[in-house]
Amino acid sequence: MSSHHIIRENQEPALLIENLSGIDTESLGQLLEWSPRVVVKDTVLREILTLEIHVDLVFYPANDMPVRDLQAGSMLKPYSEDFITEALSYLKTIGTNEVHLIGSLNLLNQLNEINHTLVTLFAEHKKFYKVSSGFSKWLPKNEEIHLPVPETSIQTTGLIRMSDTLYKTCEDGLFHIYFENRNTLILGENNSC
């Protein structure tokens, strides 16, 4: 039996890069492992090129000159106001519904407002994602779970509350999170891709 996998277009999450300050090279390499579509902001293009990463699409401000240092096969696309919103909208129009976003913590507010796509934010060496009440996940003992915003109505099993925004897993196994007053909540965990 063969162990080869067939990769279909848009099967893997796209990689959307605003900046690289919050991710290490090993984690970045893991995200690139299955050759995702790579979309970057023009301000990080040189850094990306020095890492020899193939870029599919470069977004640049519409009122600026387009970037000149492009790889063969890379495309340019202007954005008007907000790189993240316009890049996510573009990815959705081409059928990409899951995105790994590498950026900074200031994108957490936008992550909370995004409702049309599955987005995982990699920032400050953590990964953040939205969950619904009743969410559960298996993690080893003593793993940290971060809440960027304190939530008073949260109930958990399998977690110990360390502070208003930090929890730890009690033991190897599933933890569960329940909450009211909102549809989703943003959780963060240490980045291990």
Secondary structure, 3 states (H helix, E strand, C coil): CCCCCCCCCCCCCEEEECCCCCCCHHHHHHHHCCCCCEEEEHHHHHHHHHCCCCCCEEEEECCCCCCCCCCCCCEEEEECCCHHHHHHHHHHHCCCCEEEEECCHHHHHHHHHCCCCEEEEEECCEEEEEEECCEEEEECCCCEEECCCCCCCCEEECEEECCCCEEEECCCEEEEEECCCCCEEEEEEECCC
